[in-house]
């Protein structure tokens, strides 16, 4: 897949929009009025969960500019809930949000990857 441009309008035919509408099945980990969390179909760690807001937001930039205070708080709380319920707070975990072409975002719907279950190396080469 080619990375997307986060400045493009929201595409309601993206895979996460289809998951939110129930058109594509998922292995749900958590759901509330603000967010849906589910196992990644191509896990990169022993635990790899995606957390997505239920609103139509392309990227973190789009979400932080347009979402309501309640949506922002609800989404961030959902990410924390997923990490706590998975037992990741200790020994730790990694959050990742890819934004735009340089960040290699492939799905034009904001999503946060929650990785856990193993030791992770440095984020970027020194």
Secondary structure as UniProt FT lines:
FT   TURN            6..7
FT   TURN            12..13
FT   HELIX           15..20
FT   TURN            21..22
FT   STRAND          28..31
FT   STRAND          35..39
FT   TURN            41..42
FT   STRAND          47..53
FT   HELIX           60..66
FT   HELIX           69..85
FT   TURN            86..87
FT   TURN            89..91
FT   STRAND          94..96
FT   TURN            100..104
FT   STRAND          111..116
//
